[in-house]
Amino acid sequence: MDRQDREAFNSTRFYCQATERPGTLALGDPGSGVVPVFTSLDGLAAYLTARGETEDARWFSTLGADLLTLLPAGYGLLIDPGTGHATVLTPRRQGLSRSALRSWEER
């Protein structure tokens, strides 16, 4: 990510599904797995509804800078899954790199 992308990411508010233990929902295996996150609460609600997980659904929100500290090792981010502007940020040793052409700030 270049500096401008990093600044935009760090200041963006994300909404995440919470797990029973402190942390985020992670899908897949380390190295190729992702944590689904959303740029709106409505987006998270639609995702939970589509998965049939609305009963007692737990969630939290945080800024991008803080979200990076919560990611399990080896996991990337899937931003706004199920939308026309979904973006994948893959894990790397020195942070995240954009692997999709569309970014969340283009919306």
PyMOL commands that place a pseudoatom at each C-alpha (Angstrom):
pseudoatom trace, name=CA, resn=MET, resi=1, chain=A, elem=C, hetatm=0, pos=[0.000, 0.000, 0.000]
pseudoatom trace, name=CA, resn=ASP, resi=2, chain=A, elem=C, hetatm=0, pos=[1.285, 3.451, -0.738]
pseudoatom trace, name=CA, resn=ARG, resi=3, chain=A, elem=C, hetatm=0, pos=[1.171, 6.222, 1.857]
pseudoatom trace, name=CA, resn=GLN, resi=4, chain=A, elem=C, hetatm=0, pos=[-2.144, 7.692, 0.667]
pseudoatom trace, name=CA, resn=ASP, resi=5, chain=A, elem=C, hetatm=0, pos=[-3.834, 4.266, 0.698]
pseudoatom trace, name=CA, resn=ARG, resi=6, chain=A, elem=C, hetatm=0, pos=[-2.406, 3.527, 4.158]
pseudoatom trace, name=CA, resn=GLU, resi=7, chain=A, elem=C, hetatm=0, pos=[-3.735, 6.841, 5.543]
pseudoatom trace, name=CA, resn=ALA, resi=8, chain=A, elem=C, hetatm=0, pos=[-7.188, 6.220, 4.033]
pseudoatom trace, name=CA, resn=PHE, resi=9, chain=A, elem=C, hetatm=0, pos=[-7.231, 2.679, 5.414]
pseudoatom trace, name=CA, resn=ASN, resi=10, chain=A, elem=C, hetatm=0, pos=[-6.086, 3.715, 8.892]
pseudoatom trace, name=CA, resn=SER, resi=11, chain=A, elem=C, hetatm=0, pos=[-8.851, 6.316, 9.240]
pseudoatom trace, name=CA, resn=THR, resi=12, chain=A, elem=C, hetatm=0, pos=[-11.688, 4.180, 7.815]
pseudoatom trace, name=CA, resn=ARG, resi=13, chain=A, elem=C, hetatm=0, pos=[-14.189, 2.727, 10.303]
pseudoatom trace, name=CA, resn=PHE, resi=14, chain=A, elem=C, hetatm=0, pos=[-14.774, -1.012, 9.809]
pseudoatom trace, name=CA, resn=TYR, resi=15, chain=A, elem=C, hetatm=0, pos=[-17.531, -3.239, 11.211]
pseudoatom trace, name=CA, resn=CYS, resi=16, chain=A, elem=C, hetatm=0, pos=[-16.662, -6.831, 12.104]
pseudoatom trace, name=CA, resn=GLN, resi=17, chain=A, elem=C, hetatm=0, pos=[-18.421, -9.933, 13.350]
pseudoatom trace, name=CA, resn=ALA, resi=18, chain=A, elem=C, hetatm=0, pos=[-17.270, -10.685, 16.886]
pseudoatom trace, name=CA, resn=THR, resi=19, chain=A, elem=C, hetatm=0, pos=[-16.450, -14.181, 18.091]
pseudoatom trace, name=CA, resn=GLU, resi=20, chain=A, elem=C, hetatm=0, pos=[-17.044, -15.825, 21.456]
pseudoatom trace, name=CA, resn=ARG, resi=21, chain=A, elem=C, hetatm=0, pos=[-13.445, -15.132, 22.438]
pseudoatom trace, name=CA, resn=PRO, resi=22, chain=A, elem=C, hetatm=0, pos=[-11.994, -11.674, 21.902]
pseudoatom trace, name=CA, resn=GLY, resi=23, chain=A, elem=C, hetatm=0, pos=[-11.012, -11.297, 18.267]
pseudoatom trace, name=CA, resn=THR, resi=24, chain=A, elem=C, hetatm=0, pos=[-12.409, -11.409, 14.771]
pseudoatom trace, name=CA, resn=LEU, resi=25, chain=A, elem=C, hetatm=0, pos=[-14.070, -14.082, 12.664]
pseudoatom trace, name=CA, resn=ALA, resi=26, chain=A, elem=C, hetatm=0, pos=[-11.380, -15.629, 10.434]
pseudoatom trace, name=CA, resn=LEU, resi=27, chain=A, elem=C, hetatm=0, pos=[-12.224, -17.789, 7.413]
pseudoatom trace, name=CA, resn=GLY, resi=28, chain=A, elem=C, hetatm=0, pos=[-9.801, -20.280, 5.878]
pseudoatom trace, name=CA, resn=ASP, resi=29, chain=A, elem=C, hetatm=0, pos=[-6.283, -21.245, 6.821]
pseudoatom trace, name=CA, resn=PRO, resi=30, chain=A, elem=C, hetatm=0, pos=[-3.342, -19.019, 7.786]
pseudoatom trace, name=CA, resn=GLY, resi=31, chain=A, elem=C, hetatm=0, pos=[-1.506, -17.838, 4.693]
pseudoatom trace, name=CA, resn=SER, resi=32, chain=A, elem=C, hetatm=0, pos=[-4.614, -17.779, 2.520]
pseudoatom trace, name=CA, resn=GLY, resi=33, chain=A, elem=C, hetatm=0, pos=[-7.444, -17.004, 4.942]
pseudoatom trace, name=CA, resn=VAL, resi=34, chain=A, elem=C, hetatm=0, pos=[-9.317, -13.734, 5.335]
pseudoatom trace, name=CA, resn=VAL, resi=35, chain=A, elem=C, hetatm=0, pos=[-11.236, -11.787, 7.930]
pseudoatom trace, name=CA, resn=PRO, resi=36, chain=A, elem=C, hetatm=0, pos=[-14.475, -10.361, 6.472]
pseudoatom trace, name=CA, resn=VAL, resi=37, chain=A, elem=C, hetatm=0, pos=[-14.964, -6.686, 7.400]
pseudoatom trace, name=CA, resn=PHE, resi=38, chain=A, elem=C, hetatm=0, pos=[-17.445, -4.047, 6.297]
pseudoatom trace, name=CA, resn=THR, resi=39, chain=A, elem=C, hetatm=0, pos=[-17.448, -0.296, 5.755]
pseudoatom trace, name=CA, resn=SER, resi=40, chain=A, elem=C, hetatm=0, pos=[-21.053, -0.019, 6.954]
pseudoatom trace, name=CA, resn=LEU, resi=41, chain=A, elem=C, hetatm=0, pos=[-23.181, -1.612, 9.633]
pseudoatom trace, name=CA, resn=ASP, resi=42, chain=A, elem=C, hetatm=0, pos=[-25.839, -2.290, 6.983]
pseudoatom trace, name=CA, resn=GLY, resi=43, chain=A, elem=C, hetatm=0, pos=[-23.273, -4.282, 4.998]
pseudoatom trace, name=CA, resn=LEU, resi=44, chain=A, elem=C, hetatm=0, pos=[-22.427, -6.402, 8.027]
pseudoatom trace, name=CA, resn=ALA, resi=45, chain=A, elem=C, hetatm=0, pos=[-26.137, -6.938, 8.748]
pseudoatom trace, name=CA, resn=ALA, resi=46, chain=A, elem=C, hetatm=0, pos=[-26.767, -8.095, 5.156]
pseudoatom trace, name=CA, resn=TYR, resi=47, chain=A, elem=C, hetatm=0, pos=[-23.812, -10.504, 5.382]
pseudoatom trace, name=CA, resn=LEU, resi=48, chain=A, elem=C, hetatm=0, pos=[-25.045, -11.976, 8.675]
pseudoatom trace, name=CA, resn=THR, resi=49, chain=A, elem=C, hetatm=0, pos=[-28.578, -12.298, 7.283]
pseudoatom trace, name=CA, resn=ALA, resi=50, chain=A, elem=C, hetatm=0, pos=[-27.302, -14.114, 4.176]
pseudoatom trace, name=CA, resn=ARG, resi=51, chain=A, elem=C, hetatm=0, pos=[-25.398, -16.542, 6.423]
pseudoatom trace, name=CA, resn=GLY, resi=52, chain=A, elem=C, hetatm=0, pos=[-28.416, -17.049, 8.711]
pseudoatom trace, name=CA, resn=GLU, resi=53, chain=A, elem=C, hetatm=0, pos=[-26.493, -15.688, 11.686]
pseudoatom trace, name=CA, resn=THR, resi=54, chain=A, elem=C, hetatm=0, pos=[-28.734, -12.852, 12.865]
pseudoatom trace, name=CA, resn=GLU, resi=55, chain=A, elem=C, hetatm=0, pos=[-29.825, -14.464, 16.143]
pseudoatom trace, name=CA, resn=ASP, resi=56, chain=A, elem=C, hetatm=0, pos=[-27.689, -12.993, 18.939]
pseudoatom trace, name=CA, resn=ALA, resi=57, chain=A, elem=C, hetatm=0, pos=[-25.177, -11.687, 16.398]
pseudoatom trace, name=CA, resn=ARG, resi=58, chain=A, elem=C, hetatm=0, pos=[-22.242, -9.923, 18.008]
pseudoatom trace, name=CA, resn=TRP, resi=59, chain=A, elem=C, hetatm=0, pos=[-20.226, -7.242, 16.279]
pseudoatom trace, name=CA, resn=PHE, resi=60, chain=A, elem=C, hetatm=0, pos=[-17.799, -4.424, 16.929]
pseudoatom trace, name=CA, resn=SER, resi=61, chain=A, elem=C, hetatm=0, pos=[-16.371, -1.493, 15.008]
pseudoatom trace, name=CA, resn=THR, resi=62, chain=A, elem=C, hetatm=0, pos=[-12.856, -0.125, 14.901]
pseudoatom trace, name=CA, resn=LEU, resi=63, chain=A, elem=C, hetatm=0, pos=[-10.605, 2.029, 12.776]
pseudoatom trace, name=CA, resn=GLY, resi=64, chain=A, elem=C, hetatm=0, pos=[-8.372, 0.388, 10.188]
pseudoatom trace, name=CA, resn=ALA, resi=65, chain=A, elem=C, hetatm=0, pos=[-5.201, 1.131, 12.147]
pseudoatom trace, name=CA, resn=ASP, resi=66, chain=A, elem=C, hetatm=0, pos=[-6.567, -0.772, 15.143]
pseudoatom trace, name=CA, resn=LEU, resi=67, chain=A, elem=C, hetatm=0, pos=[-8.036, -3.536, 12.981]
pseudoatom trace, name=CA, resn=LEU, resi=68, chain=A, elem=C, hetatm=0, pos=[-4.550, -4.511, 11.836]
pseudoatom trace, name=CA, resn=THR, resi=69, chain=A, elem=C, hetatm=0, pos=[-3.574, -5.249, 15.439]
pseudoatom trace, name=CA, resn=LEU, resi=70, chain=A, elem=C, hetatm=0, pos=[-6.535, -7.643, 15.762]
pseudoatom trace, name=CA, resn=LEU, resi=71, chain=A, elem=C, hetatm=0, pos=[-5.824, -9.736, 12.664]
pseudoatom trace, name=CA, resn=PRO, resi=72, chain=A, elem=C, hetatm=0, pos=[-4.699, -13.301, 13.307]
pseudoatom trace, name=CA, resn=ALA, resi=73, chain=A, elem=C, hetatm=0, pos=[-1.215, -13.981, 11.913]
pseudoatom trace, name=CA, resn=GLY, resi=74, chain=A, elem=C, hetatm=0, pos=[-1.282, -14.969, 8.253]
pseudoatom trace, name=CA, resn=TYR, resi=75, chain=A, elem=C, hetatm=0, pos=[-4.770, -13.623, 7.499]
pseudoatom trace, name=CA, resn=GLY, resi=76, chain=A, elem=C, hetatm=0, pos=[-5.758, -10.888, 5.078]
pseudoatom trace, name=CA, resn=LEU, resi=77, chain=A, elem=C, hetatm=0, pos=[-8.879, -8.755, 4.908]
pseudoatom trace, name=CA, resn=LEU, resi=78, chain=A, elem=C, hetatm=0, pos=[-11.946, -9.201, 2.727]
pseudoatom trace, name=CA, resn=ILE, resi=79, chain=A, elem=C, hetatm=0, pos=[-13.561, -5.757, 2.688]
pseudoatom trace, name=CA, resn=ASP, resi=80, chain=A, elem=C, hetatm=0, pos=[-17.306, -5.601, 1.916]
pseudoatom trace, name=CA, resn=PRO, resi=81, chain=A, elem=C, hetatm=0, pos=[-17.778, -9.203, 0.697]
pseudoatom trace, name=CA, resn=GLY, resi=82, chain=A, elem=C, hetatm=0, pos=[-20.856, -9.827, -1.421]
pseudoatom trace, name=CA, resn=THR, resi=83, chain=A, elem=C, hetatm=0, pos=[-20.848, -6.323, -2.901]
pseudoatom trace, name=CA, resn=GLY, resi=84, chain=A, elem=C, hetatm=0, pos=[-19.763, -4.959, -6.256]
pseudoatom trace, name=CA, resn=HIS, resi=85, chain=A, elem=C, hetatm=0, pos=[-16.824, -3.217, -4.592]
pseudoatom trace, name=CA, resn=ALA, resi=86, chain=A, elem=C, hetatm=0, pos=[-15.377, -6.050, -2.516]
pseudoatom trace, name=CA, resn=THR, resi=87, chain=A, elem=C, hetatm=0, pos=[-11.621, -5.722, -1.961]
pseudoatom trace, name=CA, resn=VAL, resi=88, chain=A, elem=C, hetatm=0, pos=[-9.083, -8.286, -0.788]
pseudoatom trace, name=CA, resn=LEU, resi=89, chain=A, elem=C, hetatm=0, pos=[-5.967, -7.198, 1.084]
pseudoatom trace, name=CA, resn=THR, resi=90, chain=A, elem=C, hetatm=0, pos=[-3.578, -10.119, 1.376]
pseudoatom trace, name=CA, resn=PRO, resi=91, chain=A, elem=C, hetatm=0, pos=[-1.162, -10.685, 4.270]
pseudoatom trace, name=CA, resn=ARG, resi=92, chain=A, elem=C, hetatm=0, pos=[2.528, -9.936, 3.865]
pseudoatom trace, name=CA, resn=ARG, resi=93, chain=A, elem=C, hetatm=0, pos=[5.354, -9.809, 6.335]
pseudoatom trace, name=CA, resn=GLN, resi=94, chain=A, elem=C, hetatm=0, pos=[5.410, -6.013, 6.296]
pseudoatom trace, name=CA, resn=GLY, resi=95, chain=A, elem=C, hetatm=0, pos=[1.672, -5.420, 6.363]
pseudoatom trace, name=CA, resn=LEU, resi=96, chain=A, elem=C, hetatm=0, pos=[-1.057, -5.727, 3.782]
pseudoatom trace, name=CA, resn=SER, resi=97, chain=A, elem=C, hetatm=0, pos=[-0.851, -5.284, 0.021]
pseudoatom trace, name=CA, resn=ARG, resi=98, chain=A, elem=C, hetatm=0, pos=[-3.773, -4.434, -2.217]
pseudoatom trace, name=CA, resn=SER, resi=99, chain=A, elem=C, hetatm=0, pos=[-4.639, -7.341, -4.512]
pseudoatom trace, name=CA, resn=ALA, resi=100, chain=A, elem=C, hetatm=0, pos=[-7.793, -5.909, -6.069]
pseudoatom trace, name=CA, resn=LEU, resi=101, chain=A, elem=C, hetatm=0, pos=[-8.185, -3.014, -8.453]
pseudoatom trace, name=CA, resn=ARG, resi=102, chain=A, elem=C, hetatm=0, pos=[-11.100, -1.417, -6.660]
pseudoatom trace, name=CA, resn=SER, resi=103, chain=A, elem=C, hetatm=0, pos=[-10.556, 0.119, -3.262]
pseudoatom trace, name=CA, resn=TRP, resi=104, chain=A, elem=C, hetatm=0, pos=[-12.958, 1.075, -0.537]
pseudoatom trace, name=CA, resn=GLU, resi=105, chain=A, elem=C, hetatm=0, pos=[-12.329, 4.821, -1.007]
pseudoatom trace, name=CA, resn=GLU, resi=106, chain=A, elem=C, hetatm=0, pos=[-13.628, 4.721, -4.614]
pseudoatom trace, name=CA, resn=ARG, resi=107, chain=A, elem=C, hetatm=0, pos=[-17.219, 4.219, -3.434]
for i in range(1, 107): cmd.bond("trace and resi %d" % i, "trace and resi %d" % (i + 1))
show_as sticks, trace
zoom trace
